[in-house]
Amino acid sequence: MYKELNNSSVKTYIDETPQIRSLLLNEDESIDNIEVREIGDGNLNFVYAINSPKKSIILKQAVPYLRCVGTDYPLGKERMTFEIEALKIEKKIAPDFVPEIYYSSHEMSLVVMQNLDRHKILRSEMINRVVFPKLSEHISTFLADTLFYTSDFFLNSKEKKENVKKFINTELCKITEDFIFTHPYEENETNEYSPKLDMSVVKSFRVNRDIKVAVAKLRYKFMSEAQALLHGDLHSGSIMLNLDETFVIDPEFAFYGPMGFDIGIYLANLVMSYLSLDKSEKEYREYVSGMIKDTWELFAQKFKTNMINHEKKIKSLQFDYTNGIKHYEYFVDGFINDIFQDSIGFMACEMFRRTVGLAKVADVAGIEDLDKRAKVEKRVLLTASKLITSKYQNINEVINEIV
């Protein structure tokens, strides 16, 4: 039976759950030997760091409402089921980039996992101007493998369709549909604006025909194209890392959707970080723009390698004839270009919503000088407007638009 936990009742729950208790304590040890601390700062769930002399773990529980709003915004706690199942699949496909899962309970809507206490959140580290030389290599591998190995290019038809059915994540997809593809482009009570934001820019993109049509197409694509299992919320706050390791966390928005969505959301957060930097910070600006370029190019290279290596598995495409493999590679290149175009569009949508929508990014919203913040926000909106209405041949053209 479900019950919402708090700092004190977590201990009782652990004491009554042998699978968790044995992780933390020896058989004869008292539950008083563990320390519980609520550390969640996200929009949806409660997260507890639990420490004992034996081990440190994280317990994450979904509650039946949107945490950042409160009980006035009901939200099914069953969303944790999607996170648990996504973590299991991602761990199998990309074991180096997903934390260990020790225990899960669908009934209690919770998961117990590895405590990444030697790692930091990517967003806060970028705000502190930390450089991570291995990040683009790691994230591009995570994206190329999780997107390929959950798609029709690898799974048989039955497996793929069963997976799609398993990840009908109705409520959280609706949140994305509303907060990324709808509310920012209208007057809506959930939108939030910084005090000095140039509202003429906001009004202009809301009535721009090309922008509105492009967003409508992307919204439809998000709702209808079940290409692969997505993380669904792959921003710089969903990545924990140090100089050697990178972990992707919090896939509660997981569902089957267009591959470019995960890539675009991640790249958008890098772009917003870049645009928040002073021009005097030349070295870090070059590092961030380099990450944008490297992430896409490494992803494309690795995804193509997966496609070529598994060409014989993709029987339905019928390329088993003279010159067939060359024709297949032509198809692969075109498919990756389609992902690229989608990624740039979704990138722009994330930039719009993070500026005028409910959820901000600290890279920009944390700028204390309100005049400076307003200038950065205007730059974000104008850049997003160009990205979503233009056609780009490669990532270098996109970077030239940003820098």
MOGI-V431757 format. One line per field, one symbol per residue. phi: phi as a letter, one per 30 degrees, with the letter a starting at -180 (. if undefined). psi: psi as a letter, one per 40 degrees, with the letter a starting at -180 (. if undefined). Layout:
phi = ???
psi = ???
//
This chain:
phi = .dbdcbeddedddddcbeddeddcbdecdddddcccbdbdbddcbcbccbbbedabbcccbdcdadedcjddcdadddededdeddeddddddbddcbddccabbddchbbcbedddcbbdeedddddidcbdcdddddddedddddddccddcddededdddeddcdceddddddeddccbedcadbdddbbdecddddddddddcdeddddddddddddedbccdadcdjadcddcbcabdcbbbcbidddeadadeddedddddedddddddddddddedddddddddeddddddeedddddddddceddddddhccaeiddddddddedddddddeddddddeddddeddccddcccdecddddddddedddddddddddddddccccdaddddddddd
psi = hhhhiaddeddddddegdddddddiideiieeeihhhheheaedihhhhhiiddihihhhhhifihdedaeegihheedddddddddddddddgdeehihhdiihddefiihihhfeeiihddddddefihgdeddddddddddddddeeieddiiddddddddddfggdddddddddedecdeeihieeihiidehgeddddddeehdddddddddddddddehgdihidefgieeehhiaddihhhiffeehihahdeddddddddddddddeeiidefddddddddddddddddddddddddddddfdddgdeeffgiheddddddddddddddddddddddddddddddedeadhihddddehdhddddddddddddddddddeeihididddddddd.
//
